[in-house]
Amino acid sequence: MTFPRILDRRTFLRGVGVSIALPALDAMVPAFARSDDRAAPRRLVTIQTNLGIMPHLFFPEKGGRDYAPSPYLKVLDRLRSKLTVFSGLSHPGVDGGHANEVSFLTGAAHPAGAGFRNTISLDQFAAEKVGTATRFSSLIVAVSNAAERSMSFTRAGVLIPPEANPARLYRKLFIQGTAQETAARLQDLKAGRSLLDSVRERAKRLEQSVAAADRQRLEQYYASIRELEQQLLQAESWENKPKPKVGMPEPKEFKEPGVLLSRLRSTFDILKLALETDSTRVASLFIQPLGVISEVAGVEHETHSLTHHGNRPEMIAELQKVEEAQFEALRDFLVSLQGVAEKGQTLLDQTSVLYGTCMGNANGHSNTNWPVLLAGGGFRHGAHLAFDKTRNEPLANLFVSLLQRMGVEAGEFSSGKGTLRGLEMA
């Protein structure tokens, strides 16, 4: 009997200026190993709510495993054994009030500075390593009442626009186009690659006549072109493959400005399906709760003004309702992941969910001691890891732990020079 040749996972597709790892194909797995015994994949979801979380309602007073839950953590109490709460974490040098939201996943210092250039975000670093195995290397989504923004950046530090419409996100993931639409899409992808070839050639000619500083900038430009090429090639390889069928109907279009929480819940539902169908293994969600969240009873003021409450009890009480509603949506998302069985574990066990904010205290635009929690991912949870609230531990150390949990060989990331102390694998 002869057996088909087994492809090495490190086999590369090569083209003009392109070198990308092949997606995980059946041919890369020996025939005797093609069964449900293969390990379930690790996944990563990162979530930032950019207007802060009131610290006195989030942080427990005591560290360790026997902490008393704060008001916000009581919302998540049924998941206590599946999450870890952190205090005393931030990115060193990441300042500038609200401007630092762009550095939440990158750790790039001084984002409000005139010469600031961002770096690659955690989700995109992970997607570079594991994203070729799925239809979408990553999903970048936003829930906002204002301009669509994200916290995801390429290796060249370029902002990646998010998908902020749940209905469009659903169609992107689960609605199969017609044969004509597929053919048109493939033609567009090929045209995009041809355009990049032309752009590269022109840039190469320009490189011969510019100074060294400009050549360095052109190298960054080439890096952006290579990233786009990889995305186009990956999109082509998946275009003719059927999309997964799901039981959830397409969500409605949310046009009312005050229904941010309904959009958030709908987005969470779609992200759960994207992970469950293995359409992606990396997702980032940027939450910008601007405007009046009218669907929360008792809320009359727009959220940004509430965050600058000046310690007025009535403003704090109103903001607490908005933030608690976000924690309730997070709880339901985590519970939904916990409810999906996957090879003897749950989808939550296989998915690290990072939730936090870039503001230590939005009332005073503080950028230290950020409220952060981690759920799932197979870590040993159930504790409050309390670090020095003045001399903070680098948040990027937690990022290194998350990367390693996904199987990514990374000894450091940004300001993180090792894994986070006290956070252990289960």
C-alpha positions in Angstrom: 0.0 0.0 0.0 1.2 3.5 -0.8 0.5 6.5 1.3 0.0 10.1 0.0 3.0 12.3 0.6 2.6 14.3 3.9 3.2 18.0 3.5 5.4 19.7 6.1 3.6 22.5 8.0 6.6 24.7 7.3 6.1 24.3 3.5 5.9 27.8 2.0 4.1 29.4 -0.9 6.6 31.5 -2.7 6.0 34.3 -5.2 7.5 37.6 -6.2 8.4 39.2 -2.8 6.0 36.9 -1.0 6.7 34.1 1.4 3.8 32.9 3.5 3.1 29.7 5.5 0.5 27.4 4.0 -2.8 27.1 6.0 -3.2 23.9 8.0 -4.3 21.4 5.4 -5.5 17.8 5.8 -2.5 16.7 3.7 -0.2 17.9 6.5 -1.7 15.4 8.9 -0.9 11.7 8.5 -4.0 9.6 7.5 -3.9 7.7 10.8 -4.0 11.0 12.8 -7.0 12.5 11.0 -9.6 12.1 13.7 -11.3 14.0 16.4 -8.3 13.2 18.6 -6.5 16.2 17.3 -6.1 18.9 20.1 -8.6 21.7 20.0 -7.0 25.0 18.9 -6.1 27.8 21.3 -7.8 31.2 20.7 -7.4 34.8 21.8 -10.0 37.5 22.2 -8.9 41.0 23.4 -11.5 43.6 24.5 -10.9 47.3 25.4 -13.6 49.6 26.7 -11.9 52.9 26.0 -13.7 55.3 28.5 -12.4 53.5 31.6 -13.9 51.5 34.4 -14.4 53.1 37.8 -11.6 51.6 39.8 -13.3 51.6 43.2 -16.1 49.5 41.8 -13.7 47.1 40.0 -10.7 46.3 42.1 -11.1 44.0 45.1 -9.7 45.3 48.4 -7.7 42.1 49.0 -5.3 40.1 46.8 -5.1 36.3 46.6 -7.7 33.6 46.0 -10.1 34.6 48.9 -10.8 38.1 47.8 -14.2 39.6 48.3 -15.7 40.5 44.9 -16.2 44.2 44.1 -19.6 45.4 42.8 -18.5 44.8 39.2 -16.9 41.4 39.9 -20.2 40.3 41.6 -21.7 40.4 38.1 -19.1 37.8 37.0 -19.2 35.8 40.3 -20.6 32.6 38.7 -17.4 32.6 36.6 -15.0 33.3 39.4 -13.1 30.0 39.0 -12.6 30.9 35.3 -11.1 34.3 35.6 -8.2 36.2 37.1 -8.4 39.9 38.2 -5.3 42.1 38.1 -4.3 45.4 39.7 -1.1 47.2 39.4 -0.7 46.7 35.6 0.0 49.2 32.9 2.3 49.9 30.0 5.4 51.9 31.0 5.6 55.2 29.2 2.1 54.9 27.8 0.5 58.2 28.8 -1.5 61.1 27.3 -5.0 60.5 28.8 -7.4 59.2 26.2 -4.7 59.2 23.5 -3.2 56.0 25.0 -6.1 53.8 23.8 -4.1 53.2 20.6 -1.3 51.6 22.7 -3.6 49.2 24.7 -2.5 46.2 22.6 0.9 47.5 21.5 2.6 49.1 24.5 4.1 51.8 22.3 5.2 54.7 24.5 4.0 58.3 24.5 1.1 58.0 22.0 0.3 61.7 22.4 3.8 62.7 21.3 4.3 64.6 18.0 6.6 61.9 16.6 4.7 58.9 17.8 4.7 55.8 15.6 2.8 52.8 16.7 4.0 49.2 16.7 2.3 45.9 16.0 -0.6 45.0 18.3 -0.9 41.8 20.3 -3.7 40.4 18.2 -1.9 40.9 14.9 1.3 39.4 16.3 -0.6 36.3 17.3 -2.5 36.3 13.9 0.9 36.3 12.0 1.7 33.0 13.8 -1.6 31.2 13.8 -3.9 33.0 11.4 -3.1 31.0 8.3 -5.1 28.0 9.7 -8.4 29.8 9.4 -10.5 31.7 6.8 -9.8 35.0 8.7 -6.4 35.4 10.3 -8.1 37.8 12.7 -11.4 39.6 13.3 -11.1 43.3 14.1 -14.5 44.7 15.3 -15.8 47.7 17.1 -18.9 48.8 18.9 -19.2 52.6 19.0 -21.7 55.4 18.7 -19.0 57.5 17.0 -16.4 57.2 14.3 -15.3 53.6 13.7 -11.9 53.0 15.4 -9.9 49.9 16.4 -6.9 49.1 18.6 -5.3 46.8 16.0 -2.1 47.8 14.2 0.1 46.2 11.6 3.8 45.5 12.0 4.4 48.8 10.3 2.2 50.5 12.9 -0.7 51.2 10.6 -4.2 51.2 12.0 -6.5 48.4 10.8 -10.1 49.7 10.3 -12.7 47.6 12.2 -16.0 46.1 11.2 -18.6 48.0 13.3 -21.8 46.7 11.8 -22.9 43.3 13.3 -25.0 42.5 10.2 -22.1 43.1 7.8 -19.9 41.0 10.2 -22.4 38.2 10.1 -22.6 38.3 6.3 -18.8 38.3 6.0 -18.5 35.2 8.2 -21.5 33.1 7.2 -23.2 34.2 4.0 -21.9 32.4 0.9 -21.9 34.6 -2.2 -23.2 33.5 -5.6 -20.9 32.0 -8.2 -20.8 35.4 -10.0 -20.0 37.2 -6.8 -17.2 34.7 -6.0 -15.7 35.1 -9.4 -15.9 38.9 -9.1 -14.2 38.8 -5.7 -11.4 36.6 -7.0 -10.8 39.0 -9.9 -10.7 41.9 -7.4 -8.1 40.0 -5.3 -5.9 39.2 -8.3 -6.2 42.8 -9.5 -5.1 43.9 -6.0 -2.0 41.7 -6.2 -1.2 43.1 -9.6 -1.5 46.6 -8.2 0.8 45.8 -5.4 3.4 44.4 -7.8 3.3 47.7 -9.7 3.6 49.8 -6.5 6.6 47.7 -5.4 8.4 48.2 -8.7 7.9 51.9 -8.6 9.1 52.1 -5.0 12.2 50.1 -5.9 13.1 52.6 -8.6 12.5 55.4 -6.2 14.8 53.7 -3.6 17.8 54.2 -5.9 17.6 58.0 -5.7 16.8 58.8 -2.1 18.8 59.3 1.1 19.4 56.6 3.8 16.6 57.9 6.1 14.1 57.7 3.2 15.3 54.2 2.3 14.4 53.2 5.9 10.9 54.6 5.5 10.6 52.7 2.2 11.5 49.5 4.0 8.6 50.1 6.4 6.5 50.7 3.3 7.6 47.3 1.8 6.6 45.6 5.0 3.1 47.0 4.6 3.0 45.8 1.0 4.1 42.3 2.1 1.4 42.2 4.8 -1.3 43.1 2.2 0.0 40.5 -0.2 -0.3 37.8 2.5 -3.8 38.9 3.2 -4.8 38.8 -0.5 -3.2 35.3 -1.0 -5.0 33.9 2.0 -8.3 35.5 1.0 -7.9 33.8 -2.5 -7.3 30.4 -1.0 -10.5 30.5 1.0 -12.8 32.2 -1.5 -14.0 29.0 -3.2 -14.5 27.1 0.1 -18.0 27.0 1.6 -18.6 29.1 4.6 -20.0 27.4 7.8 -23.7 27.3 8.3 -25.0 28.5 11.7 -28.4 28.5 13.4 -28.3 32.2 14.3 -30.2 34.4 11.9 -28.6 37.5 10.5 -28.9 40.3 13.0 -30.9 43.4 12.3 -29.3 46.8 11.4 -28.9 48.9 14.5 -29.5 52.5 13.5 -30.6 54.0 16.8 -27.7 55.9 18.5 -28.6 54.8 22.0 -28.6 51.0 21.5 -24.9 50.5 21.9 -25.5 47.5 24.3 -27.7 45.7 21.8 -25.0 46.1 19.2 -22.4 44.8 21.8 -24.5 41.8 22.6 -25.1 41.0 18.9 -21.3 41.4 18.3 -20.5 39.0 21.1 -23.0 36.4 19.7 -21.3 36.6 16.3 -17.8 36.4 17.8 -18.8 33.2 19.7 -20.0 31.6 16.5 -16.8 32.7 14.7 -14.7 31.0 17.3 -17.0 27.9 17.5 -16.8 27.4 13.7 -13.1 28.0 13.7 -13.5 30.8 11.2 -10.8 32.7 13.2 -8.7 32.1 16.3 -7.9 35.8 17.0 -10.3 38.6 17.6 -10.1 42.2 18.9 -13.1 44.2 20.1 -12.9 48.0 20.7 -15.8 49.4 22.7 -16.4 53.1 22.6 -19.5 53.9 24.7 -20.0 57.5 23.7 -23.4 59.2 23.7 -26.4 58.5 25.9 -26.9 54.8 26.4 -30.7 55.2 26.4 -31.5 51.5 26.6 -30.1 51.4 30.2 -32.8 52.5 32.6 -32.0 55.6 34.5 -29.3 56.9 32.2 -29.8 60.4 31.0 -26.3 61.8 30.4 -23.8 60.9 27.7 -21.1 58.5 28.9 -18.0 60.7 28.4 -19.3 63.4 30.7 -20.3 60.8 33.2 -16.7 59.5 33.4 -15.7 63.0 34.5 -18.1 62.8 37.4 -16.2 64.9 39.8 -17.1 62.5 42.6 -20.8 63.6 42.4 -22.8 60.6 43.7 -25.6 61.0 41.2 -23.2 60.9 38.2 -21.3 57.9 39.7 -24.6 56.1 40.1 -25.5 56.7 36.5 -22.1 55.7 35.2 -22.2 52.5 37.3 -25.4 51.5 35.5 -23.6 51.9 32.1 -20.5 50.0 33.2 -22.4 47.2 34.9 -24.5 46.7 31.7 -21.2 46.1 29.9 -20.0 43.6 32.5 -23.4 41.8 32.1 -22.8 41.6 28.4 -19.3 40.3 29.0 -20.6 37.7 31.5 -23.2 36.4 29.0 -20.5 36.1 26.3 -18.2 34.1 28.6 -21.1 31.9 29.7 -21.9 31.2 26.1 -18.3 30.1 25.5 -18.5 28.0 28.6 -21.6 26.3 27.2 -19.8 24.9 24.1 -18.2 21.5 24.6 -14.9 21.0 22.7 -12.9 17.8 22.9 -13.5 17.2 26.6 -13.2 20.8 27.5 -15.2 24.0 26.7 -14.7 26.7 24.2 -13.9 29.1 27.1 -11.2 26.7 28.3 -9.6 27.1 24.9 -10.1 30.8 24.5 -8.2 33.5 26.5 -10.4 36.5 26.8 -8.6 39.7 27.9 -10.9 42.6 29.1 -9.7 45.9 30.2 -9.3 49.6 29.7 -6.5 52.1 29.1 -7.6 54.4 31.9 -6.7 53.8 35.5 -9.2 56.5 36.5 -11.0 58.3 33.7 -12.2 61.0 36.1 -8.6 62.2 36.3 -7.2 60.9 33.0 -4.9 58.6 35.0 -2.9 56.1 32.9 -1.6 53.8 35.6 -3.1 50.8 37.4 -5.4 49.8 34.7 -8.5 47.6 35.5 -7.8 44.3 33.7 -9.2 40.8 33.9 -8.5 37.5 32.0 -11.0 34.7 31.6 -10.6 31.2 30.2 -7.6 30.0 28.1 -6.8 27.1 30.4 -5.0 29.2 33.1 -5.2 28.5 36.8 -7.8 31.1 37.7 -9.8 32.3 40.7 -7.4 34.9 42.2 -6.8 38.6 42.3 -3.1 39.1 41.3 -2.3 42.4 43.0 0.9 44.2 41.9 2.4 47.5 43.1 -0.2 50.2 42.3 2.6 52.8 42.1 5.4 50.9 40.3 3.2 48.9 38.0 4.1 45.5 36.5 4.2 45.7 32.6 0.9 44.7 31.1 2.9 43.3 28.2 4.2 40.5 30.5 0.6 39.3 30.5 0.7 39.5 26.7 3.8 37.2 26.6 1.8 34.7 28.8 -1.1 34.9 26.4 1.1 34.3 23.3 2.9 31.4 24.9 -0.5 29.8 25.8 -1.4 30.0 22.2 1.7 28.1 21.3 3.5 31.1 19.9 7.3 31.1 20.6 7.7 34.5 22.2 10.0 35.3 25.0 9.1 39.0 25.0 6.6 41.4 23.5 6.8 45.2 23.6 7.9 46.2 27.2 7.2 42.6 28.4 10.4 40.7 28.9 8.9 37.5 30.3 5.6 36.0 31.4 3.5 37.5 34.2 4.4 36.5 37.7 1.8 34.5 39.5 -0.2 33.5 36.4 0.1 29.8 35.9 -1.2 27.2 33.4 -4.0 24.9 34.7 
